[in-house]
Amino acid sequence: MAKILLVDDEKDIIEFLKYNLEAEGYEVITAYNGMEALSKLSENPDLIVLDIMMPQLDGYETCKRIRSDKNHTTTPIIFLTAKSSEIDEIHGLNIGADDYIRKPISPRKLIARIKSNLRKVEINRNSTGEISIGPLKINRNEYTVYVDNKKIILPRKEFEILAHLASNPGTVFTREKILSDIWGNDIIVVERTIDVHVRKIREKLGKYADLIETIKGVGYRFKNIEKH
């Protein structure tokens, strides 16, 4: 069973969630602030549940530092927080989190989200090979993207959106469909999040930004060009 790192400065929340996750069969390690969380990365958690408002190092900065660790660039991170605005959610997802859950939350819902995120890791791990299309080379197993043989760095969700669109050139995806395919039906993410992610992907594609086409009022598609 997977190993979960719980990070929250409220001991009651840690103990409550730890009890429920262990009852579900997960191995649980804990940290009470961002600095302690970073020290626990050496224990190689399979998923991290991270509070935002913490002393010493808040969740946003902790998330950034986790993503800068080469061993944890794709480890799922779930923000569990009392910060409830859409701006906070979009910011959290943009800096590398995979999911964003508002407190208070039932253990059952948290466990469902954990299972969903771990399932996506397994699907990606088992997916085959490389996508070569036009100037792009995308390796799903290694989470790497090359444009004209030059490597570009994409956070996990940006990578998954690009790989998903590039795997289905010419197919129009609604924002709702992208949300479902990438985040899952049991995860609530606002549609505007897709637009933000696509904008950032285009910025990194540079002169090839128009490979992702906007279908006004509908969603997006990857331009239908020759696959290699």
C-alpha positions in Angstrom: 0.0 0.0 0.0 1.1 3.6 -0.7 3.0 5.8 1.8 1.3 9.1 2.5 3.0 12.2 3.9 0.6 14.3 6.0 1.7 17.9 6.6 -0.4 20.2 8.9 0.5 22.4 11.9 -2.7 21.3 13.7 -2.0 18.1 15.6 -5.7 17.2 15.9 -6.1 17.2 12.2 -2.9 15.1 11.7 -4.0 12.5 14.3 -7.6 12.3 12.9 -6.5 11.9 9.2 -3.6 9.5 10.2 -6.1 7.2 12.0 -8.4 7.1 9.0 -5.7 6.6 6.4 -4.1 3.8 8.4 -7.5 2.2 8.8 -7.6 2.2 5.0 -4.3 0.4 4.8 -2.0 3.3 4.0 1.4 3.8 5.6 1.4 7.4 7.0 4.3 9.7 7.9 3.7 13.1 9.4 5.2 16.6 9.5 3.9 19.7 11.4 5.5 22.4 9.2 7.0 22.9 5.7 10.6 22.5 6.8 9.9 19.2 8.6 8.0 18.1 5.5 11.0 18.7 3.3 13.2 16.6 5.7 10.7 13.7 5.3 11.1 13.5 1.5 14.0 11.2 2.1 11.3 8.6 3.2 10.0 8.7 -0.4 6.3 9.2 0.1 4.0 8.2 -2.8 1.7 11.2 -2.2 1.7 14.3 -0.1 -1.2 16.0 1.7 -0.1 19.6 2.4 -1.7 22.4 4.4 -1.0 25.9 3.2 -1.1 28.2 6.3 1.8 26.9 8.4 4.7 28.5 10.4 8.3 28.6 9.2 7.5 27.7 5.6 4.0 27.9 4.1 2.5 25.3 1.9 3.0 27.2 -1.4 6.7 27.5 -0.8 6.9 24.0 0.4 5.2 22.8 -2.8 7.7 24.7 -4.9 10.7 23.2 -3.1 9.2 19.7 -3.4 8.8 20.2 -7.1 12.5 21.3 -7.4 13.6 18.0 -5.9 14.4 15.7 -8.9 13.0 12.7 -7.0 9.6 14.4 -6.5 8.8 16.3 -9.6 5.7 14.0 -10.2 4.8 12.9 -6.7 1.1 13.8 -6.3 0.6 16.8 -4.0 -2.9 17.6 -2.5 -3.4 20.9 -0.8 -5.8 20.5 2.1 -6.6 24.1 3.3 -9.0 26.6 4.8 -8.1 29.0 2.0 -11.2 28.8 -0.2 -11.0 31.4 -3.0 -10.7 30.5 -6.6 -7.5 32.6 -6.8 -5.9 30.5 -4.1 -6.9 27.3 -5.8 -5.6 28.4 -9.2 -2.3 29.5 -7.6 -1.9 26.2 -5.8 -2.4 24.2 -9.0 -0.2 26.5 -11.0 2.8 26.0 -8.7 2.6 22.2 -9.0 -0.2 20.8 -6.9 -2.3 18.1 -8.4 -5.4 18.7 -6.3 -6.9 21.3 -4.0 -9.3 20.4 -1.2 -11.0 22.9 1.1 -11.4 22.2 4.8 -13.4 20.9 6.5 -13.4 17.6 4.7 -14.6 14.1 5.4 -11.9 11.4 5.6 -14.0 9.4 3.0 -13.7 12.3 0.5 -9.9 12.7 1.1 -9.4 9.0 0.7 -11.3 9.1 -2.6 -9.1 11.9 -3.9 -5.9 10.1 -2.7 -7.0 7.0 -4.6 -7.8 9.0 -7.7 -4.4 10.7 -7.8 -2.5 7.5 -7.1 -4.5 5.8 -9.9 -3.4 8.4 -12.3 0.2 7.9 -11.4 -0.2 4.1 -12.0 -1.9 4.7 -15.4 0.9 7.1 -16.5 3.6 4.6 -15.2 2.1 1.8 -17.3 1.4 3.9 -20.4 3.6 3.2 -23.3 6.3 5.0 -25.1 6.9 8.3 -26.8 4.7 10.6 -28.7 6.5 12.2 -31.6 4.5 14.8 -33.4 5.9 17.7 -35.5 8.6 19.4 -33.4 7.5 17.7 -30.2 8.8 14.6 -28.5 6.9 13.6 -25.4 7.8 10.7 -23.1 5.0 9.8 -20.8 7.1 7.5 -18.6 9.8 10.0 -18.0 7.6 13.1 -18.0 9.9 14.8 -20.5 9.1 17.2 -23.4 11.5 18.2 -26.1 10.8 21.0 -28.6 13.1 20.9 -31.6 15.3 18.6 -29.5 15.5 21.2 -26.7 14.1 20.1 -23.3 11.3 22.2 -21.7 10.1 21.9 -18.2 6.4 21.5 -17.5 4.7 20.9 -14.2 2.8 17.7 -14.0 -0.7 18.9 -14.9 0.6 21.0 -17.8 2.5 17.9 -19.0 -0.6 15.7 -18.8 -2.8 18.2 -20.7 -0.2 18.5 -23.4 0.4 14.8 -23.7 -3.4 14.1 -23.8 -4.1 16.7 -26.5 -1.0 15.6 -28.6 -2.1 11.9 -28.3 -5.4 12.9 -30.0 -4.5 15.4 -32.8 -7.5 16.9 -34.5 -9.9 15.9 -31.6 -11.7 18.7 -29.9 -11.8 18.5 -26.2 -14.2 20.6 -24.1 -12.9 22.1 -20.9 -15.2 19.8 -19.0 -13.8 16.7 -20.8 -10.2 17.8 -20.1 -11.0 18.3 -16.4 -12.6 14.8 -16.3 -9.7 13.1 -18.2 -6.9 14.8 -16.3 -8.3 15.4 -12.8 -11.0 12.8 -12.7 -14.8 13.0 -12.1 -14.5 12.9 -8.3 -12.2 16.0 -8.2 -13.7 19.5 -8.4 -11.6 22.0 -10.3 -12.8 25.2 -12.0 -12.9 25.3 -15.8 -10.8 28.5 -15.8 -7.9 26.3 -14.5 -7.7 24.7 -17.9 -7.3 28.1 -19.6 -4.5 29.1 -17.2 -2.7 25.8 -17.8 -3.0 26.0 -21.6 -1.7 29.6 -21.6 1.4 28.5 -19.7 1.9 25.5 -22.0 1.7 27.8 -25.0 4.3 30.2 -23.5 6.7 27.3 -23.2 6.0 26.0 -26.7 7.2 29.4 -28.0 6.9 29.7 -31.7 4.9 26.5 -31.7 2.2 27.8 -29.4 -0.4 27.6 -32.2 -0.1 23.8 -32.1 -2.8 24.0 -29.4 -5.9 25.6 -31.1 -8.7 27.3 -29.2 -12.2 26.3 -30.4 -14.2 29.3 -29.3 -16.9 28.6 -26.9 -16.0 24.9 -26.7 -12.4 24.0 -25.7 -9.1 23.0 -27.3 -7.5 20.7 -29.8 -4.0 19.8 -30.9 -3.4 20.7 -34.6 -3.6 17.7 -36.8 0.0 17.4 -38.1 2.2 14.5 -39.1 3.1 12.0 -36.4 6.5 10.3 -36.5 
